[in-house]
């Protein structure tokens, strides 16, 4: 897949992670989850205007690159791997992101076992031992090995 190069920030990655988690990890998705993602993104950006730009630019990147549905979760994990490798977020930030992921999951009225497993995979990719699913550590490690890592096709402004 030919991916265009667009300058995206770690917060673009974070929005993509939140949105993909909400829309791709279970069959139950609703507008209240999107509204909560915006609230969380505003906490990271400090204002709604910046959040709106991040959302718009990330959606444009997705539209331009047209990932297949089955690729979207792999892209989410690749973004986590990238953020983790670059030490963009502190340990406390990563724990806070996972807390927000759990809250996003619950905004549709349930926190399914599928969402719990994806949460645990996110934690694994962040290098954190935070588990909420019924999966064993070995199952999470094996599932993590199955994630196909790909170049994401964006660049980060290092200034």
Secondary structure as UniProt FT lines:
FT   STRAND          6..7
FT   HELIX           10..24
FT   HELIX           31..45
FT   HELIX           48..65
FT   HELIX           69..85
FT   TURN            86..87
FT   HELIX           91..106
FT   TURN            107..109
FT   HELIX           113..126
FT   HELIX           137..146
FT   STRAND          154..155
//
